[in-house]
């Protein structure tokens, strides 16, 4: 990504976090303006899995499989649980980037799904759930656990925000 593009992405990220009222020391799951009951249930379902190991291909609508979750497995589980089974996402971060309703970064609310192109190759290869306070809950990689990560860790990578509730 060109330096100008990186600067624009950083400006959007800072604007988004500021618009959501993120402050130093704020709770990771503190509600942000525009949040919904559905979004709060998505966040609660995902945060209920904090500490569960990352397992490639792990997770389904009922919870962890083979002892854990991968990123899209965590998202599919949290949205299915929050919707009482009404939302059935595929086990694919690429698909998660295109389903639901597109949301601008400034309008993000807790429970929205954020897909990332970590390798900047045009493929959304990671996904997490926005929890507010400039953070997501995700299952990042082998050897890690479901955890909270700052959005600032993804500066320089293209991303798409989707809402399902």
N, C-alpha and C positions, 0 to 999 in steps of 0.2 A: 504494500500500500504506500502510495506517495506520502511524503511528510504533510502535505496540505490535507490529504484525506484523513490522516491520523489526527491532525489538529481538529478537523471538523468532528470526527468521531468523539474525541475527548471533550469537545465543547458540548456536544449533545449529551454525553454521559454526565458531565458536571451539571448541565441544565436539568437533566432528568432527576438526578439525585437531589438537587436543590429544590426542585418543584415538589418532590415527594417529602420534603421536610426532614431529610436525613441530617442528623447531627452527631458529633463525636460522642461516643458512649451510649447511643440510643440502643434500645433492645432490638435484636435481630428481627423479631416478629411484631414490632410495634406497628399498628395499623397506619397505613398511608391514606391520604385523601383519595376518595373514589373507590375504596375497597368495598367488597360485597360479602354477604354471608357465605356465598359459594367460595369466593376467594379465600376467606378465613378457614373454611373447611379443607380446602386444598392444602393450604400452608400447614394446618394442624396434622393432616394425614402424613405429609412429607416429613415434618419435624418429628413426628412420632417414630420415625425410622432412623433418627440421628444415631450414628455409631454402628449401624449395620454395615458389614463389609461390602466392598465393591466386588461384584462377580460378573464377568463378561457374559452377556445374554441373560442375566438374572432378573427376576421380578416378573410378575404378571398382575392381572386384575385383583388377585386375592392377597398379594404380598410378595415377600422375598421367595426366590426359588434357588435351589442349590446353595442356600445359606446367605444369599445377598441380592443386591440390585446392581444393574448398570444404570446409566443415566436415564435412558428412555424407559426402562422398566420401572424406575422410581416414579417418573412422571405419569406413566399409564396407570400405576397403582393409585397414586394420590388423587388423580382426577376421577377414576372409577369410584373410589371410596367416597369422595366428596359429593358425588352425584348419585349415590346409591345405585351404581351400576349403569347409569344412563349414558355416561360418556365412555366410549371404548376407543381409545387411541391405539394405533398399531405400535409395535415395539420398534420404533424407528425415529431417531432424532431428525432425520431429513424430512420425514412426513410431518412430524410435530411442527416444523417450521412453516408448513403451508396450510395446516388445518385450523379450524376455529376462525376467529375474527382478528384481522391485523390491528395492532395497537401501536401508536407512536411511542417512542421512549418517554416522552414527557407525560404521557397519559397512563403509564404503567401503574398497575395496582397489585397488591398482594394476591397471589394465586395465579397471576399471568405466567405463561410459559415463555422462556427465552431460549432460543436455539442459537448456537454459536458455530461459526466456521473457523475452528481452531487452526487449521492448516492453510487457511486463506486460499483454498483451491476450488471454491464454488460449491462445496458440499457442507451441509450443516451436520457436523459430526459430534456435537455435544449439546445437551439440553439440561436446563434446570428450572426451578420455580422461584419467581421473585417473591421475597418475604417482606420487603420493605426495608427501610434504613440502609439502602444501597447494597443489599445482600441477596444472594440466592441460596437455596438448599439444593444440593446436587450429589450425585455419586460420580466422582471425578475420574478415577483411573484405578487400575490394578494396584493393590497394596494400600489403598486409601479406604476410607469409610464414608458413608453418607454424612455430609457435613455442611456447614455454612461457609460460603466463599464470598468475598467482596466482588461487586461488579467491576471494580477497578482492576482486578486481575485479568479482565478480558479486553482491556483497552488495546486497540490495534487489530482486533478480530471482528469481522462482520457478524452482525447478529440480527435476529428477527424476533419480535414480540408478538405473541398470540394470546387471545382471551377465549375461554371456553364457558364462561358463566355470566 
